[in-house]
Amino acid sequence: MPHMSAPVIEKLDGTEIKVTTVVVTDIFGKTPALEELANAICKNHIIVDPYDGQNKMFHTESDAYEYFSSNIGLENYSKHLINSLTKLDSSVNLVGFSVGAAAIWNLSGSLGPSHINKAICFYGSQIRNNRKVVPLFPVTLVFPKTEKHFSVSQLISELHTTQRTKIRQVPYFHGFMNKCSTNFDLQGYESELRTLAANAI
């Protein structure tokens, strides 16, 4: 995993801390489109993906899903993310997409706030299978307008009282931030990108 220079944040007491933005990919892994997105959010970032940086060049989402499910799985991806984070000596902001968002959610109840500042998780549909998590750091969940396999509004209703958790629902579909997805939405992509960049996450 490459170590890139991290931005330095000066705290009120005059001390300086390094902050690294870690972008956690979906089932497509590290693609040129994902690298473009990561660069637009923050020049100083690290990408964590399920395939150790290899561009798998999946032709369709179903191909990517089948490969990820058969060869990796969410549990292993979550462990890989934890291992990647423990190698960092800086504070961390997390941005995750789909299974990447679910991996962040899975570890959020066990990795303390001393290491992670905050996280934003886009369309982490697998979060529905781990609803009892109580994050130890601030997490923003961004859900799509609808999902095929469950009620988004019901999940939001169940999670809305979870501590340190903010929830937004947007009028786009699962995958709207990924140019490789059939659900990519340019308006939603640009809107969320502006929000991410403005928050220097």
N, C-alpha and C positions, 0 to 999 in steps of 0.2 A: 504494500500500500504506500503510495507516494506521500511524503511529508512536505507540505507546502507552507510557505510563510503565512502566519496568521495575523490578522489585524490586531493592533494593540489598543485596548480601551483603558482610559484613565479614569479611575474611580474617584469619588469625592474626597477620599482621604489622601489622594495624591499617588497611591500605588497604581501600578500598571499590570494589567492581566492580558494574556493572549486569548483570543477567541477564534475558534475554528468552526466554520460551517460544514457540517457533514450532510451530504445529500444521499439519501438511501433510496435506491431505485426500485422500480416495479419488476415484473417478470421478464421484461425485455432486456434488463440489465443496462450496461454502459453502452450507449449508442451516441452517434454524433448529435442527435437531437437533444439527448439528455445532457451532454456536455455543453451544448449551446445554452440550455436552460440554466445549468449550474453557473456558468460564466456570467449570465445576465443577473443572477441573484447576487453573486459575490465573487470577486476575483480570487479571493483566498478561500479555497474550499477543498474538500476531499470527497470523492465519490465512493460509496460502499455499494457493491452489487453482488448478486448471488454467484457470479461466474468468475470471480477473481480478475476482473478487468477485461476479460475476453469478450469481444463483440460477436455474439452468436448469429447475428444476421437472420433473425427469424422472419419468415415471410408473412405469417399471419399471427394474430393474437392466440388462436387456438393452438398453433405450433408452440408458441412461447409458454402457454399455460401447461400443455402436456409435458414439455421438457422440464419445466420448473417442478411440477407436481411429482414427476417420476424420479427426478435426480436430486432435488434439493429439499423442498418442503419448507413450510413456514418455521417449524421448530429449529431446523438446522440454520436457516437464514437468521433467525433471532440470535442464535449462539454466535454466528459469524459476526453479527453486528456488535455484540458485546465484546468479543475478542478484539475487533477493530478499534472500538472506543477506548479500551484499556491501554492501548498503545500510545494514545495521545497524552501529551503533557500540558494541554491547554484546556480552558473552558470550551464548552461545545454548545452550538446551536444545531438542532436537527431539523431536516426537512425530508419527509418521506412520502412516497407515492404507492398506493395500493398495498401490495404485500410488504413493501418497505415501511409504509405507515403502520401496518399491523405489527411488524417486528419492533418498531419503536414503542408502540403501545404495550406490547408484551413485556418489555424490559423496564418500562417507566415506573413500575411499582417496586423495583428493586435497586435501580441505580440512583444514587442520591443527588441532590441539587448542587453539591460541591463541585461536581464534574460537569453537569449539564445545566445550562441556563434555561432553555425552553425548547419546545418542539412544535412543529406544525405538520399535521398529518392529513394528506389528501386522499379521499375515497378509500379508506382502509376497511373494506367490506368484511374482512376476517375478524375485525374487532368484535363483531357480533358473537363470536365464539369464546370471548374472554371478557365478559361484561363486568366482572367483579374487580377489575384492576382499579387501584387508586394511585394515580401518578404522584411521584415525589417531587416533580418539577412541573411548571406550567405547560400544559398541552392544549393546542387548538386543533380541534377536529373539523375538517371541512368535508361535509357529505354532499353527494350529488342529489339531483332532484328525485331520482328513483334508482332502485336496484332490482335486478331480476329475481333474486332468491330470498329477499326479505323486505320487510317494511322499514324504510328509512325513518319515517316519522315515529314509529314505535321504538326503534333503537335510540333515537334522540331523546325520546321521552324517558327511557330507562336510564340514560347516561347524564341527563341535564343537571342532576344534583351532585355529580361526582366532583370531589374536591380538586382544585387546581386544573379544572377542565372547562374550556370554552368551546362552544359548538356553533358552527355556521353551516347553513344549507344553501347551496348555490343552484342556479337554474341551468345546470349543465349535467352531462352524463359522466359516468365512471370512465376515466381515461382522458378527460378533456384537456389535461395538461401535457399529454404525450402526443407528439406529432406522428408517432408510429401507430397510434390507436385510431380505429374507425370513429371513435367518439371525440376526437380532437376538436376543440372549439377555439378559434383564434381570439374571439372577443374575451372569453373566459380566461384563456391563457395569458393574454396581455394584461388583463385586469389584475389577476393574482400575482403576476410577475412584478407589476408595479408595487403592489402591497408588500411583497417579500423584500424587494430591493429597498423600499423606503424604511423597512424595519431592520435593515442590515442583518437579516437572519442568515 
